[in-house]
Amino acid sequence: MAELNSTYIYGDLTVARTIYAGGNIFAYSSAITSDERLKDNIITIESDSLSKILKLRPVTFNYKLEGLMDQLSTGYIAQELEEYFPELISEEKDYKHIRYIELIPHITRAISQQQETINNQQKQIDELKEKVEILMKKND
């Protein structure tokens, strides 16, 4: 059922600038263009993303905006995130905005760093187990 003051578009819609929404945006699917042919200066993230991610403060909050005051939201505070990931912050109309999607590669890097640490620790555990077994056999 169509609501009053609703606009329905059946087909494609191209917007060359910014869309402002005062409420939720619902979609059945979404995709962000990421084709290599559209990119220059591609560099693998090698920075210590894990230490940065661990410093972030996830929060819950209510927006001070009419219609959103009763809805509990989760996220980060842009001013805090900016200290560790300034490239993910934009500013428009005197407000700071977080490009959350671009945080995903840093989270992926942090997981990789964590897994590398886990693998190294497992290797050390295995080596120590072998040494303990050898020592126990000598004492038998």
PyMOL commands that set and color helices and strands:
alter all, ss='L'
color gray80, all
select helices_A, chain A and resi 36-38+49-55+78-81+86-88+100-139
alter helices_A, ss='H'
color red, helices_A
select strands_A, chain A and resi 59-62+72-75+89-92+95-98
alter strands_A, ss='S'
color yellow, strands_A
deselect
rebuild
show_as cartoon
